Amino acid sequence: MRQLSREKNLKFVNGRWIVDVSFMQANGRLKRVRAAFPTKTEARGHLALVRSQKAMRMLGFEVPEAKKSERDFDEFAKEFIAKHSLGRAKTRRSHQTCLNALLNSELFRGKRLTEITTEAVAKYHAQRGANYLFSANRELGFLKMILQRAVDWGDLNNNPAARVKKFPEPETNLRILTDDEAARLLDAAKSHLKPLLMVLLITGMRPGEAFALRWAYDSWDVERGLTSSIVSLKKKLIFIPAGLAKNHKDREVPLSAELIALFEAHPKDASGKVFRWASTPKCFRVAVDDAQLKNVRLYTMRHTAASRMIRAGVDIVTVKELLGHANIQMTMRYCHSSAESKRQAVARVSRIYSRHSKTKAVRAVVPAGPKPSVAREFYN
């Protein structure tokens, strides 16, 4: 859901207030200031600060540096978590875990914001990454967020973590079910589990989005701040709100005729929820064992759906939008080539040149006549 504010340079997008200002600097280069805030009051305050600095530059005055903050890093980070976890328990826990790890180091424990340097951040990242590469990258990302917010709020002049780069992470092999494995799993699933697996395999929804799925009700499509996904048989779609989506953006997944029939036959109860979590983990493990599968999780259904979409010829941009990926690189993981697809590619190109050779042979025995065009000769 997107709603534009009447105020210039201020707009409300996917549950966040965005400040977006561009102005010409003294060196003749265009500078763009863009920041997101959870409340309109914070966004207005930041916009007023940026506008005042812009006016001073236009009049030829020096813009004063940001005030020297005496705030502790620990205090500021906790305020950041309280305001910017977006009401998500999982996000809050992840942020708190990162903060606990940072505060275990003497490089951050008891330090003021102004005492954190690029050298300290780089040193921590290198030490942490020597043993815990993935954790080091997550903690660096968290650190960049809170220090950038300190810059936005005027507590710092610049972000000391901005130039520190994450470690390259090794690619993990995605577990993707073959058509036979998917059929065996569906056959082994109990009647109440099979609809959930079908929805995950067809739409590529995240399991958390599927368990938050509720039946459509009056005015759901104009309600702000939704935390549940909605299945609307009337509109023939599944709506996943920004408050639930991992990339913080609304998205819609159209329903096929098969999915509509599945939902119409699915039982409804007073709670309004479509799928129940209670017995799902145990029933899923039993189905996996009965189907004689290894290393299969509920999330494997999402990987399988993405791979099948690509294999079916769906363009990668559409797959990205359906899955709700933040960038196209995440979707590219599913664009893997099989031995059969490589064989077909070579065979197709071989046939083109084979036809070209046959055409030249025919020309050698055909009486002289109008000369065909090169393009026609090559592709006929």
C-alpha positions in Angstrom: 0.0 0.0 0.0 1.3 3.4 -1.0 0.0 6.8 0.0 1.6 10.0 -1.0 1.8 12.9 1.5 0.6 16.4 0.5 3.9 17.8 1.7 6.6 18.2 -0.9 9.7 16.0 -0.4 7.8 13.8 2.1 5.8 10.7 1.2 4.5 7.6 3.0 5.6 4.3 1.4 5.0 0.8 2.7 4.6 1.9 6.3 7.6 4.3 6.4 7.8 8.1 6.0 10.4 8.9 3.3 12.3 12.2 3.1 13.6 12.8 -0.4 15.4 16.1 -1.2 17.8 17.0 -4.0 19.8 20.2 -4.3 22.9 21.6 -6.1 26.1 21.8 -4.1 28.7 24.5 -4.3 31.0 22.3 -6.5 28.2 22.1 -9.1 27.3 18.4 -8.3 23.8 17.3 -7.5 23.3 15.8 -4.1 20.3 13.7 -3.0 19.3 13.2 0.6 17.0 10.3 1.2 16.1 8.8 4.6 13.2 6.7 6.0 11.5 7.2 9.4 8.8 5.2 11.3 6.9 8.3 12.3 5.8 11.5 10.5 7.1 13.7 13.3 10.7 12.4 12.9 10.5 12.7 9.1 9.3 16.3 9.4 12.1 17.2 11.8 14.7 15.7 9.5 13.2 17.4 6.4 13.3 20.8 8.2 16.9 20.3 9.1 17.8 19.4 5.5 15.9 22.4 4.1 17.6 24.8 6.5 21.0 23.4 5.5 20.1 23.8 1.8 19.0 27.4 2.3 22.2 28.3 4.1 24.3 26.8 1.2 22.3 28.8 -1.3 23.0 32.0 0.6 26.7 31.2 0.7 27.0 30.4 4.4 29.0 27.5 5.8 26.8 24.7 7.1 27.8 23.9 10.7 28.9 20.4 11.5 26.6 18.1 13.4 26.6 18.4 17.2 29.0 16.2 19.1 26.9 13.6 20.6 27.5 12.5 24.2 25.2 9.6 23.9 26.4 6.1 24.6 26.4 3.6 21.7 24.5 1.1 23.9 21.7 3.6 24.7 21.4 4.8 21.1 21.3 1.2 19.7 18.5 0.2 22.1 16.5 3.2 21.1 17.0 2.2 17.4 15.7 -1.3 18.1 12.7 0.0 20.0 11.7 2.3 17.1 12.8 0.4 14.0 11.9 -3.2 14.6 8.6 -2.4 12.8 6.6 -4.4 15.3 8.2 -7.7 14.3 9.3 -10.0 17.1 11.7 -11.8 14.8 13.3 -8.6 13.6 13.6 -7.3 17.2 15.3 -10.6 18.3 17.7 -10.5 15.4 18.7 -6.9 16.2 19.1 -7.6 19.9 21.3 -10.6 19.1 23.5 -8.5 16.9 23.7 -5.8 19.6 24.6 -8.3 22.3 27.5 -9.6 20.2 28.8 -6.0 19.6 28.6 -5.1 23.2 30.7 -8.2 24.1 33.6 -6.5 22.4 35.6 -3.8 24.2 35.6 -1.9 20.8 31.9 -1.0 21.5 31.2 -1.6 25.1 30.9 1.6 27.1 31.8 3.7 24.1 30.1 6.9 23.0 28.9 7.3 19.4 31.7 9.7 18.5 34.3 7.3 19.8 33.4 4.6 17.2 35.9 4.8 14.3 36.2 3.1 10.9 39.3 1.3 12.2 37.4 -0.1 15.2 34.6 -1.4 13.0 37.0 -3.0 10.5 39.0 -4.6 13.3 35.8 -6.1 14.9 34.6 -7.3 11.6 37.9 -9.0 10.8 38.2 -10.7 14.3 34.5 -11.8 14.2 34.7 -13.0 10.7 37.7 -15.3 11.3 35.4 -17.7 13.1 31.9 -16.6 12.4 31.6 -15.3 8.9 27.9 -15.1 8.5 27.4 -13.6 12.0 30.0 -11.0 11.3 28.2 -9.9 8.1 24.9 -9.6 9.9 26.3 -7.6 12.8 28.1 -5.3 10.3 24.8 -4.7 8.5 23.1 -3.9 11.8 25.9 -1.6 12.8 25.7 0.3 9.5 22.0 0.9 10.0 22.2 2.3 13.5 25.2 4.5 12.7 23.4 5.9 9.6 20.4 6.7 11.7 22.8 8.6 14.0 23.9 10.6 11.0 20.2 11.2 10.0 19.4 12.4 13.6 22.4 14.8 13.7 24.4 12.8 16.3 27.2 12.0 13.9 28.8 13.8 10.9 29.3 10.6 8.9 28.9 6.8 9.2 32.2 5.2 10.3 31.0 1.8 9.1 30.0 2.8 5.6 33.3 1.9 4.0 33.7 -1.5 5.7 32.6 -4.2 3.3 31.0 -7.5 4.1 32.9 -10.8 3.5 31.9 -12.8 0.4 29.7 -15.6 1.6 30.0 -19.1 0.0 27.0 -20.1 -2.0 24.9 -22.8 -0.5 23.4 -25.6 -2.5 19.6 -25.2 -2.7 17.5 -28.3 -2.0 15.0 -28.5 -4.9 12.5 -31.3 -5.2 12.3 -33.2 -8.4 8.9 -33.8 -9.9 8.9 -37.3 -8.7 9.9 -36.3 -5.1 7.2 -33.6 -5.0 4.6 -36.1 -6.1 5.7 -38.6 -3.4 5.6 -35.9 -0.7 2.1 -34.9 -1.7 1.0 -38.5 -1.8 2.4 -39.1 1.7 0.9 -35.9 3.2 -2.2 -36.1 5.3 -5.4 -34.4 4.0 -5.0 -31.3 6.1 -1.3 -30.8 5.2 -1.6 -31.4 1.4 -3.4 -28.0 0.7 -0.6 -26.1 2.5 2.1 -27.9 0.5 0.2 -27.3 -2.8 0.0 -23.5 -2.0 3.7 -23.4 -1.2 4.7 -25.3 -4.3 2.6 -23.3 -6.7 3.0 -19.7 -5.3 6.4 -19.8 -3.7 5.2 -18.1 -0.6 7.3 -18.2 2.5 6.0 -20.6 5.1 5.5 -17.7 7.6 3.4 -15.8 5.0 1.3 -18.9 4.4 0.6 -19.5 8.2 -0.4 -15.8 8.5 -3.0 -16.3 5.7 -6.5 -15.3 6.6 -9.8 -15.3 4.6 -10.8 -11.9 3.1 -13.2 -9.8 5.2 -14.9 -6.5 4.7 -12.6 -3.5 4.2 -9.4 -5.5 4.4 -8.2 -3.8 1.2 -8.4 -0.3 2.7 -7.0 -1.2 6.1 -3.6 0.1 6.9 -0.9 -1.7 8.9 -2.0 -5.3 8.0 0.1 -8.0 9.7 -1.7 -10.9 8.0 -1.7 -12.1 4.4 -5.2 -12.3 2.8 -6.7 -14.7 0.3 -9.5 -13.2 -1.6 -11.5 -15.6 -3.9 -13.5 -12.6 -5.1 -10.4 -10.8 -6.4 -8.7 -14.1 -7.2 -5.5 -13.2 -5.4 -3.4 -13.5 -2.3 -2.3 -10.2 -0.8 0.9 -10.1 1.3 1.3 -6.7 3.1 4.5 -4.8 3.7 4.2 -5.4 7.4 4.6 -9.2 6.8 6.8 -9.3 3.7 10.5 -9.7 4.3 11.4 -6.9 1.8 8.8 -4.6 3.5 6.8 -4.2 0.2 3.2 -5.1 -0.6 2.8 -7.8 -3.2 0.0 -9.7 -4.8 0.0 -13.3 -6.0 -2.8 -14.2 -8.6 -4.8 -17.3 -8.0 -5.0 -20.0 -10.7 -8.2 -22.0 -11.3 -6.6 -24.9 -9.4 -5.8 -22.8 -6.4 -9.3 -21.2 -6.4 -10.8 -24.7 -6.4 -8.4 -25.8 -3.6 -9.4 -22.8 -1.4 -13.1 -23.2 -2.1 -12.9 -26.8 -0.9 -10.8 -25.9 2.1 -12.7 -25.9 5.5 -13.2 -22.5 7.2 -13.4 -22.0 11.0 -14.3 -19.1 13.3 -10.7 -17.9 13.7 -10.5 -16.8 10.1 -7.1 -18.4 9.6 -6.6 -20.6 6.6 -3.8 -22.9 7.8 -3.0 -24.1 11.4 0.6 -24.3 12.7 -0.2 -26.7 15.6 0.3 -30.1 14.1 2.1 -29.1 10.9 5.8 -29.7 12.0 5.1 -33.2 13.2 2.9 -34.2 10.2 5.4 -32.7 7.8 8.3 -34.7 9.2 6.2 -37.9 9.0 5.3 -37.2 5.4 9.0 -36.5 4.5 10.0 -39.8 6.1 7.2 -41.8 4.4 8.2 -40.3 1.1 11.8 -41.3 1.8 13.3 -37.8 1.3 16.3 -36.3 2.8 17.2 -32.7 3.8 13.7 -31.4 3.1 12.1 -28.5 5.0 9.0 -26.5 4.5 11.2 -23.8 2.9 12.2 -26.3 0.3 8.8 -25.8 -1.2 9.6 -22.2 -1.9 12.9 -23.1 -3.6 11.2 -25.8 -5.7 8.4 -23.3 -6.8 11.0 -20.8 -7.9 13.0 -23.3 -9.8 9.9 -24.7 -11.6 8.8 -21.2 -12.6 12.2 -20.6 -14.2 12.2 -24.0 -15.9 8.6 -23.3 -17.2 9.9 -20.2 -19.0 8.6 -17.5 -16.7 10.8 -14.4 -17.0 13.0 -13.7 -14.1 11.5 -10.3 -13.3 8.0 -11.9 -12.8 9.6 -14.6 -10.6 11.2 -11.9 -8.5 7.9 -10.1 -8.0 6.0 -13.3 -7.2 8.5 -14.4 -4.6 9.0 -10.9 -3.1 12.8 -10.8 -3.5 14.5 -7.5 -2.6 16.8 -7.7 -5.7 17.2 -9.7 -8.9 20.4 -11.3 -7.6 18.4 -13.4 -5.1 16.2 -14.7 -7.9 19.3 -15.5 -10.0 20.1 -18.4 -7.7 17.4 -20.4 -9.3 18.6 -19.9 -12.8 20.8 -23.0 -13.0 21.4 -24.9 -16.2 20.8 -28.7 -16.4 22.7 -31.0 -18.7 19.5 -31.5 -20.8 19.1 -27.7 -21.3 22.7 -27.4 -22.4 22.3 -30.2 -24.9 19.2 -28.6 -26.3 20.9 -25.3 -26.7 23.8 -26.8 -28.7 21.4 -28.8 -30.8 19.4 -25.7 -31.7 22.5 -23.8 -32.8 23.8 -26.8 -34.7 20.5 -27.0 -36.7 20.9 -23.4 -37.8 24.3 -24.0 -39.3 23.3 -27.3 -40.7 20.5 -25.6 -42.6 23.0 -23.1 -43.9 25.3 -25.8 -45.2 22.4 -27.6 -47.0 21.3 -24.3 -48.6 24.7 -23.8 -50.1 24.7 -27.3 -51.4 21.4 -26.8 -53.1 22.6 -23.5 -54.7 25.5 -25.4 -56.3 23.1 -27.5 -58.4 20.2 -25.1 -59.0 20.3 -23.1 -62.2 21.3 -19.4 -62.0 18.4 -17.2 -60.9 17.5 -14.4 -58.6 20.0 -14.4 -55.7 18.3 -14.9 -52.3 19.1 -12.5 -49.5 21.8 -13.5 -47.0 19.3 -13.4 -44.1 16.8 -15.6 -45.9 19.4 -18.0 -47.0 20.8 -18.4 -43.5 17.6 -18.9 -41.5 15.5 -20.9 -44.1 
